[in-house]
Amino acid sequence: MRPEPVRRRKLYEEVTNGLLDFIQSEKLKPGDQLPSERELMTWFEVGRPTVREALQNLERLGFVTISHGERARISQLDFGRVFEQMGVTTQFLLNKSDKMMGEMKEARLLFERQMVRRAAETGTEEDVAALRELVRQQAAAKDEQNAGSFMRCDMQFHTRIASVGDNSIYPAVSMAILSWLQKFYLDQLRVSGSEDLTISEHLAIVDAIEKRDADQAENALCDHLNRSNKLYQRFL
């Protein structure tokens, strides 16, 4: 079996890796500045276009922030930014593949079932109050026929459930999945009468969380998401 040919790296990729090594070795923190473009040109013995391309690559990856006329600064890294980098590609795939859309909705259901159980088991009075306030805002958006606000409240409701506790990864995953499924949400808003069902189902979920009944909360969540999926398919 013949080995794969060696891929020649582009020069800016070498500079990118060199800068990542520098950031790690110097233990740079969010807000710290990188050396100037001129210094980097000297360090790596490359031209300005290569340095700029490497810095832009680091910005795309979420490692640095570039402002006109200033040296690049280290960004605050979190999982939200990591998922954001995947957003455009993921949405493109979902919009082009019904199979992948179905797989994403299945993954969402499995994820949210665990999140709502966790919320019922560990949620506080403040968590319950925050969820009820989001349902109230969603009802107000429905009365005002503000579809955009209604959708935002819906996404915030599900992400707020994932936010119970102090694990920052869960709400980041929740918001990423919901953002990737945004077209699915927008199509659902075409269905007349679905808003009232959504609000009542959200209230049922909150009631179960408040009672600390994990089984009831999970069942209410499953009923809600499965109903939404079936309704969406009927009106395609």
Buried (B, 14 or more C-beta within 10 A) or exposed (E): EEEEEEEEEEBBBBBBEBBBEBBEEEEBEEEBEBBEBEEBBEBBEBEEEBBBBBBBBBBEBBBBBBEEEEBBBBBEEEBBBBBBEEEEEBBEEBEEEEEEBEEBBEEBBEBBBBBBBBBBBEBEEEBBEBBBBBBEBBBEBBEEEBBEBBBBBBBBBBBBBBBBBEEEEBBBBBBBBBBBBBEBBEEBBEBEEBBEBBBEBBBBBBBBBBEBBBEBBBBBBBEBBEBBBEBBEEEE
